[in-house]
Amino acid sequence: MTRRFKAIAFDLDGTLVDSVPDLAAAVNGMMMELNLELTSEDQVRSWVGNGAEVLVQRALKWSTAESPQPSMLAEALAVFMRHYDLHLNQHSRLYPSVKATLAQLHLQGYQMAIVTNKPQQFIKPLLKAFGIEAYFSLILGGDTLPKKKPDPLPLTHILEQWQLENYQLLMVGDSKNDILAAKAASIASIGLTYGYNYGEDIGLCGPDAVFDNFHHIENWVNAQS
């Protein structure tokens, strides 16, 4: 049987790694330094998914009840990035079955990429800390290209780089940003229910499959022809 997919793009936060504990620590480090009200881990969980700048913007707006001025946002973002660099993998954890499933997919010859809205500087250290860096031959962060998810650019970039047809690439993620980007790039997608999707059912975005556990991906991918 000829396999349909040759490559798989994975989101990072909320898909491979539960990074909210460290993101929340960094947000609160920023808030403390700026003399603003501290927030909760659950609150931060609802803000994640659109990159660091939007996360900081949401935190500031929550605390001050108004949209931050560009100068305030720039200052706060720099403080957040410094704190997150310190907290990167202190409390974050891989989700169940992630490492074993990635190892199997790698052994089976799938090309794999990271497509995340997280700033590029944090991605490799995080992957390395969890021992999964070697599985990915391409890493795209939120600031790697001119546009990020839900724009299709990161996925069309992979199609061009790896000379793939649209049907040969799969996007796996936990957020509507992942599914919308996949649809805009005319590729298939899998939605995972356990991540960060602003409290919404990932199935409502219309991915090709929805799973509660990462290990189901391997069987589904290999069943496609």
Helices and strands as residue ranges (DSSP letters): E 7-10, E 17-18, H 20-33, H 41-45, H 52-64, H 70-87, E 93-94, H 98-107, E 111-115, H 120-129, G 133-135, E 138-140, H 153-161, G 166-168, E 169-173, H 176-184, E 188-192, G 202-205, E 209-211, H 216-223
